[in-house]
Amino acid sequence: MIHPGLEHDLEVLSEAEAEEHVTAGCFRTGPAGAVGLELERTIHDAGNCARPVPVPEVRAVAAGLEGHLPGAGAITLEPGGQLELSSACAPDLPSVIGAVRADLAAIDGRFADAGLRFGPLGMDPVRAPARTLEHPRYATMERHFDRDGVAGRTMMCSTASLQVCLDAGLPGTGTGSAVQRWQRLHRLAPVLVALFANSPFRNGTPSGWASTRQSVWLATDPSRTAPVPPSGDPAQAWADYALDASVLCIPSHDGSWDAPRGLTMRGWLRGQGPRPVTRADLDYHLSTLFPFVRPRGFLEIRVIDAQAGADWEAVAAITTAVVDDEQAADAAAEACGPVGVLIDPMRAAARNAMAEPALARAGLLCAEAALGALGRLGVDARTRFLVERFLERHTARGRCPADERLEHWHRTGNFWDITDDKENAA
């Protein structure tokens, strides 16, 4: 028996219907303003940061928080046991920052009482990637990615990001339109990587990348992690990208979830899969695609490393300002122009960050434009202080958080404690 209400999800799709479904849902146009945040964090034993903390232990600590967070956020767990806090969608930047502050205070207190701490980096600097979350989706993902090396498993189990989710924008192609915001965000993406790079270690030693997290993503199944190709019609470009991506898994109630090797969604729609494609299958497939910017009705920015302490707040404010504030967005678009001369801007950003002159110049101009927009966005004194502090500590000096982390490690051999992190979180 089909559960009432699921008949629409189980509708079998043609290729044309699938393309229409993707294009219709990718951009919900309208005035910009709403903001959401997703904060991922690696979890460590405070007394032994190299000890794996299995998902059941994390779940036991988090019990009672879900559904009761003061800011109405939601907690989920990633395959390697990373915790993700997804904020409720808020009407503006100050509202989402206030909600996430409250949620993090509750989460941090609960985990500290249990002797656990959150990693300050965008990638686990010590532990080997190990999946501790048991689910057919993740077991299938692991097998799929393992065909091409360790990057996919590392991405799943060892990385942590800060995702900023913003409205798509207005209809049409003019100022503030979804088309303009989409195109500008792709030019901005390497600058965001460089500004906020915070994962310079792997396997207990410097990796040679400022954002090792982003380098791992660049090495993972490009059919689902590469940027959507530039186009004057981003909805159609996204539909083509989605249908041409490999199928990662085919959910099943009573068997393997493995997809035939080399099967794309377009191929499945054309009869090359084990059964016809349903609307639910297509929606599930879309959830397994991870480009730099993912259109989900809103725009999900996926290129930023997780941050230490309260630096998430500065990063969220800067990123939102250079997209949502008209003056800051125009200044950022102009600043990002010279970055396009780099042979591979995203790879240069992940490896060199602010040591790349074009990225350092663009990053500083973008950050200064964001600082000037904070009053117009209505943020409070604490957020402004944290943004100013981030610029003084990093951006204005041509640096990113990874530079500070590396210096601290060379002095102390310690991946974790920097005094200022504690002050940031106070």
N, C-alpha and C positions, 0 to 999 in steps of 0.2 A: 504494500500500500504506500502511495506517495503521501508524505506529510502535507496537510493543507498549507497552501501558500508557496510550496516549492515547485509547482508545476512549471512556472515561468523559467526558473533556473534550469530545469531539466529539458527545456525546449532544444531540439536539435537545430544547429545553425548551418547555413551555407556560408561560403567564403564571403559573399557580398554582405550577408547579414552580420557576420562577425566584424567586418571592416566598419560597417555602419555603427555597430555597438561600441567599438573602440573610439571612433571619432566623436560620437555623440556624448560620451561621458568624460572625455579627457580634460576639457576646459569648461568650467561653469563660470561664464562671464558675468561681470558686474563690477561695481566700485570696489576698489581694494581697501583693506583695513584689517580684516580678521587675521589672527596670527595663532599658530600652534607650534609647539616645540616637542621634540623627542630626544631625550638624553639617555644614551647608553653608557654603562660603566662596567668595567671588569671588577670582580669581587675577590678579595684576598683575606686570608687569616692575618689579623693584626700582629700575631706573634711569629708567623712564618709565611711571608708573602709568596713563597714558591709552592706552598701546598695547594693542590687543586681543591676547590670548594664545590662539591657536587650539587646539582640542582635540588635534590631533596632537602639538603641542608639550607639552601637559600630559601626554598619554599617555606620551610618551617619558621624561619625568621620573619619572612614577609607575611605570614598568616595573620589575618586581622587587619592588615593595612588596606587590602584590596576592597574598594567600595567605600572606604572610610577616610580617604585622604582629604585633608582640609581644602585643597585646591581642586578637588574633583578629578585629578589625574588617574591614569590607569597604569598598573604595573604588569609587564610581561617579562619573560625570560628568553634569552637568546640561546643558541645551541651549545655554546661553551659555558653557560651559566651566567653570562652577562645579564645585568638587570637593565631593563629599559623603562623609563618613565615617560609616558605619553600624556602631554597636557590635554585638558579639555580645550576645544577651540574657543578662543577669546576674541572679543570685539576689537581689541587694540593691543599694542605692545605693552603698555603699563599693566594691563589686566593680566596678560599671560605671565609676565615676570612675577607679579605678586602671587599668582596661583602656584607657580613652580617653586618659588621660594618656600611657600608654606608646605608644599608636598615634600620637598627635599629635606626640610627640617625634621619632619616626621619620620621619613625613611632613614636619614642619617642617624637619628637617635636610636631607632630600633636596631639597626645593624651594629652600631658602636656598642650597645649594651650586650650584644651577642659575641663580641670580640672579632667582628669583621669590619673591614674597611674597603673603600672604593679606590680603585687605581686612579692616579692623576694623569694618565696618558691615554692616547688614542689607540694604543695596542699594548697587549700584555708584553712586558719587556723580558720576561724570564721563562714562563711556562710554555711547554710545547702545546700546540693546539690539540685539544681533546674534547670530543663531543660528550657532554654529560646529560643532555636532554634527549629522552627517548620519545621519538614520534616518527611515524613512517615518512613524513615529509622530509625531516632532517636526515634520516638514514639514507633516503633516496638522493637527496642533494649531495651528501657526502660521497656516495658512489659515483654520481655524475661528475663531480668536480675532480675526484681522485684520478680519473682517466687522464687528466692533463697535468698532474703534479700536485704540489702541496698548497698552492695559492688559495684554491677554493675552500679547503678545510681550514686554513688559517683565517681567511675572511670570516667564515662562519663562527669560529670558536675563540678567536683571539683579538678581534678588533672591536672598537667602540667609537661611535660617532655622535655628533650633535647635529640633528636635522632641524632645519627651520622650514616651516610650512606657511606659505603665503597665498593670498587670493590670486587667481589666474589673471584677472584684469578685465578691462572693458571689451565689448565686441568691436570688430573693425580692425584697423591697422594703425591708428593714430596714437597720439600721446596717451600713455596709460593703458593701452590695449593689451590683450593677452599675447598677441603676436609680438609686440615690442618688448614686453616683459620677458617672454620666453627667449627671444634672441639676445637681449641684454644679459640675462642670467647666464647663458652659456659663455659669453665673453668674460663675465665676472668670475666664473667658477675657478679658474686657476689662481686668480688673485685671492680668493677666499682660502684656497688650499695653502698658499704661501703665507698669508697673514696669520693663520691659526694653526700652522703645522705644529704637532705636539706628540710625535711618536718616533723618536730617533733611534730606538733600540729594537733588537731582535735576538732571541736566544742568549740574553745576558750580556750583550755587547753592542756598541754602536753599529748600525746597519749601513751607514752611508747615505741614508735618506732622511730628510727632515720629517716627512710624513711617510713612515713605513706602512701605515695603514692604507694610504692612498696607493702606494706602490703595489700592495697586495691586490687591491681592487683592479688596478690596471692590468694585472696578470691573470685575472679570473674571467673565464668564458666571455669573450668580448661580444658575443651575440646578445648578451643581456646586461653588460656593464658599461659598454662603450657609450659615448654620448649619442643622442638622436641626431642624425645628419641635419645640417642647417637647411632650412626651407622657408619659402614665403607662406607655406601652408603647413604650420606645425602639427595640426591635428592629423592631416594625411600622412605626414612624416612619421608621427608616432604610431599610426595604424600599420604602416609598412614595417616599421621596426618591430612591433609586437608580433605581427604575423610571420616575419622572417626569423624570429628568434627560435632557438632550439627549445623543444619541450623538455622541461626539467623532470617532471613527474606526472603520472596519471593516477589520481586518487582512486582507490579501490576499497571496497568494504571487506573483501575476502581474499586478497592476493597481493602480489608485488605491485609497488607503485612505480617501478622502473619504466621509463619510456624507451622505445626502440632507439638505438643509437643513431644520431643524425636526423631524427624526426624534427621538423619545424612545425609550428602551429599552422602555417599555410599548407604544408604537406598533409598534416592530419585532417584539415578541413577538406582536402582533396581526396580523402579516402585512404591515406597511407598508414593510419593508426589502427589500433586494435578494435575500435568501435567509433561510432559517430561522435562528433564534438557537441557538447551541450553548452548552454550559456554559462553554467556553473564552471565547466572546464575552462572556458575562456577567461572568466574572471579570476580563477585560480592561477592560470598562466600569467596574467597581468601582475599578480602579486609576487611572482618570481623574477620580475625584471627590475634591474637596479641601475639605470643610467645616472649620469651626473645630476640631472634634474628630471624628476619623474612627475608626469601630469596625472593627477588623481582627482580631477575636477579643480583642485587647487594645485600649486606647484610645490613639490617636496624637494628641498635642496639637500643633497646627500654627500657633499664632498668635504665636510668639516670634521676635523678630529675632535674627539671628546677632550674636555679641558679640566684643569685642576681647580679645586676650591670653587670660588664664586666667579671664575673667569667665564663660565658659560653665559653669565648675564651680560657681560660686555660683548661677547661674540654675538649673541642673539640680537642685541641692540644695534650693533654696527651693521650686521647683515640685513636686518629688517629696514634700517634707515636707507641704505643705498639701493633698495628696491622700491620701497613704499613711499618715501618722501620725494616729491617731484624734483626739487632742487638738487638734493643729494644724488638721486638717480641719474639726472642729466650730467652732473659732475663726474660720477663714477663711470658712466658710459664713455665720456671723453677720455678719462684717465686710462681706461682699459684698452683703448685703441692701439697703442704701441706694443702691447703684449702680443698682439697677433703676428708680429714679425718673428717671434720665436718658432723654431722648427716644430716643437711639440710642447706647447705651453703647459699642459697638465703634467707631463713627465718632468719638465724643468721645475715646476712648482713643487712637486712631491720630493724631488731630490734636493734642490737648492734653496727653495723657499725664498726668503728675503735676501739671500746672498746673490740672487739673480737681479741685476740692476733694473731691468724693465719691470719686474714684479715688485721690487722694493719701492720704486717711484709710484707705480699705480696703487700699491697697497697704502702708502702714506696719503696720497690724495683721496682715496676712497674713505679711509678712516677719518681724515679731517673733515670731509664732507658729511660723514655720519655724525661726528661730534656736533657740527653746526646744526644738524636736524633734530637733535634730541629735545630741544625746547618745543619745537613744532609738534613732535610726537607725544609730548606730555609726560615724559619719564620723570621719576622722582630724583632727589639729590643722590641717593645711594647708587642708582644706575649710572648717573652722570659721573660720579666719582670713580666707579669701576671702569668705565670707558676711558676716562682721562688717565687713570692708573695704567691700564693696558697699553695705551699709546706711549706713555712716558717710559714704561718698563721695556717695551718691545718695539712697536712700530716706528716711533720717532728715532730710534737708534738703528734702524735697518735690520731688525731682528724679529724672530718669532719665538714662541714658547719653547720650541725644541732646542734653540741655542742655549737658553738658560738651563734646561735639563741636562744638556751635554756638559756644560761647564761644571754643574754641581756634581755630576757623576765622575768627572775626571778628578775633582778635588777630593771626593769622599768615597767613591765606589757605591754610592747609595742612589737607587732609582726613585726613592719615595719622598722623603721629607725635605722640603725647602721652607724655611721659616715663613716666608711671605705667603705661602699657600695657606698656612694657619691663620694669618692675619686676614687674608682674602675671605676666608670662610667665616670669620667672626661676625 
